Amino acid sequence: MKINLASILVDDQHKALAFYTDVLGFVKKTEIPMGEHAWLTVVSPEQPDGVELVLEPDAHPAAKPWKAALVADGIPYTSFAVDDVQKEYERLVALGVRFTQEPANMGPVTTAVFDDTCGNLIQIAAMN
């Protein structure tokens, strides 16, 4: 068994696609129109056949309150691995990304948390 898809709930798929590709550097893998929304996935350019991240519409009534509660408590929706948190932090800040947690060394891992502009906090992490 292996993970082939992971989802993140977004408030606007087109805005999310722009942020996740133009800012974070992911690559669009799949876009299949499905009425008002689309089956929309991105992948890491380092692993184009790896795990796909589904940019899932947060249209379900439970989604927005749940996301808002996570943000209010400072809890990241998910985490992405990077080679160097400080370097990625600096790159993203230069692109206008707002961080809620600057890079923090936590023993075996360094993390930082940013706002994805789509209703989520995202953690980046690297093993020390």
Summary of the structure (lengths in Angstrom):
residues: 128
radius of gyration: 14.6
end to end distance: 28.5
largest distance: 46.9
contacts: 349
relative contact order: 0.20
helix: 24%
strand: 41%
